[in-house]
Amino acid sequence: MGRKQADATMRDLQFARNLDWNLLKFFHEIASARSVTRAAQELNRKQPALSLALRRLEERLGVTLCHRGPTGFELTEEGRILAERCRDFTGAIREIPARLSDVKAEIRGHLRVMLVSNLVAPALDDAIAAFHAKYPAVELIVEVAAWTEVVNSLIQHKIDVGISPSRVKRAELAYLHLFTEIHRPYCGRPHPLFGKTMIEPADLAVEAFVLTGADEGDELTQFRLEHGLGRNIAGISDHLEEAKRLAVLGVGLCFLPEGYAQPDVDAGRLWPLLSGSNVPRTNMFVVTDPQSPGHTARELFIAEIVEQLRPR
C-alpha cells in the first residue's frame, strides 16, 4: 500500500470514528419522509432539532444533501447517494435481532447416549437421523454397555440418555417405552438341529447353549430357568456379536434378539428353533433423569423419539 493510499485509508477511518451516527439516522428519516416536518413527527422530535442535525451532517460532509423551499423537498445527487447508503445501514440494523435470535436458537454441545449392544430399533434410528438433520451442531456421543451399567451411568449423570431394559423402574427416573424385543433360540448351519422347529421350550433343555452373561436381560434369564435351558453351557460371551458368532459356527444354541438375528436367518447362517409366541420378551425403554441439570439437546432428542413413535 502506497503512502497516499495509506493516508486516505486513515482519513476514512477517522471519519467513521468521529462521525455522529445519529446524524445518519436523522437524515434517513428525513429522506424517507421527504420532509423535515414529517420526519420530526415520526421521530417525535421538534423540527428545529432535525434541521440542525441536517445542517451539521452537511457541514461534516462538506456537501449539500437537499433543497427545501416553496417548490418542495428534493435530494441532491449527493443526498440520493447518502440516502441509499442509509437504507442499507438501516436494513442491516433491522436484521440484528433476528440474527441474534438465530444464534440463540442454534443448539450446540454434546448429547451422551448409552445403550445395550446390537439394538435393532427403527424408531430410534429415525429419531437420531431426524435430530441430527435439525441440530447438526450437537455432537452425538454413543456408548455401548450392559443394561446395569446404562442405569448406573444415568444415575451418576455420566450420560444424558439411556436405552435399555429395566429390572425395576426407579422412582427418580423417567421411562419411555421404545419397543418390545423378542428373543428366540437360534442355531447355526453346522448344528444338528438346523432346519428343525421345536414346539416346547423344554424340548431344548438337553442342548448346549452359548450364554450372553451380563448382557442377558432378566426376562430372558427367567425364561431359561423356567424351562431348564442353559444348564449345559457350550460358551459364554458378554458381547452379543461374539455369542452370535459361536452360534453361527455351531458351537451351541443361543438366544438372540429377533431383529438382530434376522439378517443371518435370511442368509441361511442361523435357524430359529422356537416359533410362535412362547418366547421371552424384553421391554426396551428410553430412560432419563428429570433431576439432572437442564439439557436442551436431551429434551429435543426425547421429543424426536416421541414423534417417531407416533402411530402413522
MIDREN-54720 format. One line per 5 residues: number of its first residue (from 1); their letters; for each residue z, x, y of C-alpha. Coordinates in Angstrom, 1 decimal, m for minus. Each point is the difference from the previous one (the first is absolute). Layout:
BEGIN
NUM) A) Z X Y; ...
// end
This chain:
BEGIN
1) MGRKQ) 0.0 0.0 0.0; m1.1 1.4 3.4; 2.3 0.3 3.0; m1.6 m2.9 1.9; 0.2 m2.2 m3.1
6) ADATM) 3.7 0.9 m0.5; 0.8 m0.8 3.6; m1.8 m3.3 m0.2; 2.0 m0.9 m3.2; 3.3 0.9 1.7
11) RDLQF) m0.9 m2.2 3.0; m0.8 m2.9 m2.3; 3.3 0.5 m1.8; 2.0 0.2 3.3; m1.8 m3.2 1.2
16) ARNLD) 1.0 m1.9 m3.2; 3.6 1.3 0.3; 0.4 m0.8 3.7; m1.8 m3.4 0.1; 2.2 m3.1 0.2
21) WNLLK) m1.4 m2.0 m2.9; 1.3 m3.2 1.5; m2.8 0.3 2.6; m2.5 m0.2 m2.8; 1.7 m3.1 m1.4
26) FFHEI) 0.0 m1.7 3.4; m3.7 0.9 0.5; m0.9 m1.4 m3.4; 1.6 m3.3 1.0; m1.8 0.0 3.3
31) ASARS) m3.4 0.8 m1.5; 0.5 m2.6 m2.8; 1.0 m2.7 2.5; m2.6 1.1 2.6; 2.6 m0.6 2.6
36) VTRAA) 3.2 1.7 1.3; 1.5 m3.4 0.7; m0.6 m1.4 m3.5; 1.2 3.3 m1.6; 3.2 m0.2 2.0
41) QELNR) 0.6 m3.6 m1.2; m0.7 1.1 m3.7; 2.5 2.9 0.3; 2.5 m2.0 2.1; m0.1 2.6 2.7
46) KQPAL) m0.6 m0.2 3.8; m3.6 0.6 1.1; 0.9 2.8 2.5; 1.6 1.9 m2.9; m3.3 m0.1 m2.0
51) SLALR) m2.1 0.8 3.0; 2.2 3.1 0.5; m0.4 1.0 m3.6; m3.7 m0.3 0.2; m0.1 2.1 3.2
56) RLEER) 2.2 2.7 m1.7; m2.3 0.1 m3.0; m3.1 0.4 2.2; 1.7 2.8 1.9; 1.0 1.7 m3.2
61) LGVTL) m3.5 m0.2 m1.4; m1.8 0.6 3.3; m2.4 m2.9 m0.4; m0.3 m3.6 1.1; 0.5 m2.3 m3.0
66) CHRGP) m0.9 m3.4 1.5; m1.1 m1.8 3.1; 1.8 m3.1 1.3; m1.0 m2.2 2.8; m1.5 m3.3 1.0
71) TGFEL) m2.7 0.4 m2.6; 2.6 0.3 m2.8; 1.1 2.7 m2.4; m2.3 2.6 m1.4; 0.6 3.1 m2.0
76) TEEGR) m1.8 3.2 1.0; m1.8 2.1 m2.6; 3.2 2.2 m0.3; 2.0 m3.2 m0.3; m2.1 m1.3 m2.8
81) ILAER) 0.3 3.3 m1.9; 3.8 0.0 0.4; 0.3 m3.7 m0.9; m1.8 0.7 m3.3; 2.4 2.9 m0.7
86) CRDFT) 3.0 m2.2 0.8; m1.3 m2.7 m2.5; m0.1 2.7 m2.7; 3.6 1.1 0.9; 1.2 m3.6 0.0
91) GAIRE) m1.6 m0.7 m3.4; 1.6 3.1 m1.5; 3.4 m0.9 1.4; m0.3 m3.6 m1.4; m0.6 1.4 m3.4
96) IPARL) 3.3 2.0 0.0; 2.3 m2.8 m1.4; m2.4 m0.8 m2.8; m0.4 3.7 m0.9; 3.7 0.6 0.0
101) SDVKA) 0.5 m3.2 m2.1; m2.6 1.3 m2.5; 2.0 3.3 m0.3; 3.2 m1.9 m0.6; m1.7 m2.3 m2.6
106) EIRGH) m1.3 2.9 m2.0; 2.3 0.5 m3.0; 0.7 3.6 m1.0; 2.4 1.9 m2.2; 0.6 0.0 m3.7
111) LRVML) 0.4 m2.7 m2.7; 1.8 1.3 m3.1; m0.8 m2.0 m3.1; 1.5 0.7 m3.5; m1.3 m1.8 m3.1
116) VSNLV) 0.2 0.1 m3.7; m2.8 1.9 m1.7; m3.5 m1.4 m0.8; 0.5 m3.3 1.7; m3.1 m2.3 m0.2
121) APALD) 0.4 m2.5 2.8; m3.2 m1.1 1.8; 2.1 m1.8 2.7; 1.8 3.3 0.8; m3.3 1.9 0.1
126) DAIAA) m1.5 m2.5 2.3; 3.0 0.0 2.3; 0.0 3.8 0.2; m3.7 0.0 0.9; 0.4 m2.7 2.6
131) FHAKY) 3.0 1.7 1.5; m1.8 3.3 0.3; m3.0 m1.7 1.6; 2.2 m1.6 2.7; 2.4 2.9 0.5
136) PAVEL) m1.8 3.2 m0.8; 2.4 2.1 2.0; 2.8 m0.7 m2.5; 0.4 2.7 m2.6; 0.6 m1.5 m3.5
141) IVEVA) 2.3 2.1 m2.2; m0.1 m1.4 m3.6; 2.3 1.3 m2.7; 0.4 m0.9 m3.7; 3.4 m0.2 m1.7
146) AWTEV) 1.9 m1.9 m2.7; 1.1 m3.4 1.2; 3.7 1.0 0.2; m0.9 2.8 2.5; m2.1 m2.4 2.0
151) VNSLI) 3.0 m2.2 0.7; 2.4 2.9 0.7; m2.5 1.6 2.4; m0.2 m3.3 1.9; 3.8 m0.4 0.3
156) QHKID) 0.2 3.6 1.2; m2.7 m0.7 2.6; m2.2 2.8 m1.4; m2.9 m2.5 m0.2; m1.2 m3.1 1.9
161) VGISP) m1.4 m2.1 m2.8; 0.6 0.0 m3.7; m2.1 m1.7 m2.7; 1.6 m0.3 m3.3; 1.7 m2.4 m2.5
166) SRVKR) 3.6 m0.8 0.6; 2.8 m0.2 m2.5; 2.4 m1.8 2.4; m1.0 m1.1 3.5; 2.3 1.6 2.5
171) AELAY) 1.3 m2.2 2.7; m0.7 2.5 2.8; m3.7 0.4 m0.9; m2.9 m2.4 0.5; m2.4 m0.7 m2.9
176) LHLFT) m3.5 m1.3 0.2; m1.6 m0.9 m3.4; m3.3 1.9 m0.3; m1.2 m0.9 m3.5; 1.1 m0.3 m3.7
181) EIHRP) m0.9 2.9 m2.1; m0.8 m0.7 m3.7; 0.7 2.6 m2.6; m1.6 0.2 m3.4; 0.3 2.5 m2.9
186) YCGRP) m3.2 2.1 m0.4; m1.3 2.5 m2.5; m2.9 2.5 0.2; m3.1 0.0 m2.1; 1.3 2.6 m2.5
191) HPLFG) 3.0 m2.3 m0.8; m0.2 m2.0 m3.3; 0.8 m3.2 1.9; m3.0 0.3 2.5; m2.0 m3.2 0.0
196) KTMIE) 2.8 m2.1 m1.6; 2.1 m2.7 1.8; 3.6 m0.9 m0.8; 1.5 m3.4 0.4; 3.7 0.9 0.2
201) PADLA) 1.4 3.0 1.8; 2.3 0.7 m2.9; m3.0 0.8 m2.1; m0.2 3.3 1.9; 3.6 1.0 m0.6
206) VEAFV) m0.8 2.6 m2.6; m2.6 1.7 2.2; 0.7 3.2 2.0; 0.0 m0.5 3.8; m0.6 2.2 3.0
211) LTGAD) 2.7 m0.9 2.5; m0.2 0.3 3.7; 3.6 1.0 0.6; 1.3 m0.4 3.6; m3.3 m1.8 1.0
216) EGDEL) 0.8 m2.9 m2.4; 1.2 m3.2 1.7; 2.9 m2.1 m1.2; m2.1 m2.9 m1.1; m2.0 2.3 m2.3
221) TQFRL) 3.1 1.7 m1.4; 1.6 m3.3 m0.8; m3.2 m1.3 m1.7; m0.2 3.2 m2.1; 3.6 m0.2 m1.1
226) EHGLG) m0.2 m3.7 m0.7; m2.9 0.5 m2.4; 1.0 3.4 m1.4; m2.8 1.9 1.5; 0.2 3.7 0.8
231) RNIAG) 2.7 0.9 m2.5; m2.6 2.4 m1.5; m0.9 2.3 2.8; m3.2 2.0 0.0; 0.2 1.4 3.5
236) ISDHL) 1.6 m0.5 3.4; m1.4 0.5 3.5; 1.4 m1.1 3.4; m3.6 0.1 1.3; m1.9 m3.0 m0.9
241) EEAKR) m3.4 1.8 0.0; 1.3 2.5 m2.6; 1.5 m2.7 m2.1; m3.4 m1.7 0.0; m1.7 3.2 m0.9
246) LAVLG) 2.1 0.3 m3.1; m0.8 m3.6 m0.9; m3.8 0.6 0.4; 0.3 3.0 m2.3; 1.6 m2.1 m2.7
251) VGLCF) 3.5 1.6 0.2; 1.7 m3.4 0.1; 0.0 m3.5 1.5; 0.9 m0.3 3.7; 0.9 m2.9 2.3
256) LPEGY) m2.2 0.2 3.0; m0.7 m2.3 3.0; m2.9 m2.2 m0.8; m1.9 0.8 3.2; 0.5 3.7 m0.4
261) AQPDV) m1.2 0.1 m3.6; m3.0 m2.3 0.5; m2.6 2.7 0.9; 0.9 1.9 m3.2; m0.2 m3.3 m2.0
266) DAGRL) m3.5 m0.6 1.5; m1.0 3.5 m0.9; 1.2 m0.3 m3.6; 2.8 2.5 0.2; 2.9 m2.4 m0.2
271) WPLLS) 0.6 m3.2 m1.9; 2.6 m2.8 0.9; 2.0 m0.8 m3.1; 1.7 m3.2 1.3; m1.9 m2.9 1.4
276) GSNVP) 1.3 m3.1 1.6; 3.0 m0.5 2.3; 2.8 1.4 m2.2; 0.0 3.3 1.9; 2.4 1.5 2.6
281) RTNMF) m0.6 m0.7 3.6; 1.3 1.9 3.0; 0.2 m1.3 3.5; m1.1 2.5 2.6; 1.5 m0.2 3.5
286) VVTDP) m0.6 1.4 3.4; 3.5 1.1 1.1; 1.3 0.8 3.5; 3.3 0.6 1.7; 0.4 m2.4 2.9
291) QSPGH) 2.9 2.0 1.3; m2.0 3.2 0.4; m1.1 1.0 3.5; m2.8 m2.1 1.5; m3.4 1.1 m1.2
296) TAREL) m3.1 m1.7 1.4; m2.4 1.6 m2.5; 2.2 m1.2 m2.9; 0.1 m3.6 1.3; m3.8 0.0 0.5
301) FIAEI) m0.6 1.3 m3.5; 2.2 m2.7 m1.5; m1.8 m2.6 2.0; m3.3 1.3 m1.4; 1.3 m0.3 m3.5
306) VEQLR) 1.1 m3.5 0.6; m3.4 m0.8 1.4; m1.7 1.4 m3.1; 2.3 m2.1 m2.2; m1.0 m3.3 1.6
311) PR) m2.0 m2.3 m2.3; m3.7 0.2 0.9
// end
